Amino acid sequence: MWNYGALILAYLLGAIPFAYLAGRRKQVDVRTQGSGNIGATNAFRLLGVKYGALVLLGDILKGVIAAVLCLTLLGPWGAVGGGMLAMLGHSRNPFFAFQPTGKGVATAAGVVLVIIPIIAIIAIAVFALTILITRYVSLGSTIGVLTASALTIYCSVPLPYELGVLAATVFIIFRHRANYQRLLRGTEPKVHF
């Protein structure tokens, strides 16, 4: 029974607001500037490459640790449940009154790196390539998660992992609704290298 406490811990791990904490060090409140999200993209824009990279690493590690912990204690279904809870903790953060706080893409990448590493690596490469070509992080995120979903179906991975990746894809696409509207209007901000 105590093993199921890993799911609560996974949610709390996902809620660690690395972008907010990094912003505090630079006296920038990422919740009120840029996109208002406490994710890596907003951190890169507001805090620079060094802090943005640290936030990205932290957000990925949240997913990795949550998935490893729940996989060890609860098996494949637990890993998927813990991973989704970590994404939810990042996206609806209890420390900020459960307001929308992030998209959960980096945390999802961390989870998939644990459960299906090769698919995660391919999806991350597609994500990066899409951003290099289009300069839109939202488009890179969308094509990246769709790639991961397509590969899990094509490669016939274990059912818990397939359903987990599909659920994460739906969640991430849903969280990007406003981005798609801005893309259609031509007002979505681009990444500048």
Secondary structure, DSSP 8 states (H G I E B T S, - for coil): -GGGHHHHHHHHHHT--HHHHHHHHTT--TTTSTT---SHHHHHHHH-HHHHHHHHHHHHHHHHHHHHHHHHHHHHHHHHHHHHHHHHHHHB-GGGTT-B----HHHHHHHHHHHSHHHHHHHHHHHHHHHHHH--HHHHHHHHHHHHHHHHHHTT--HHHHHHHHHHHHHHHHHTHHHHHHHHHT-------
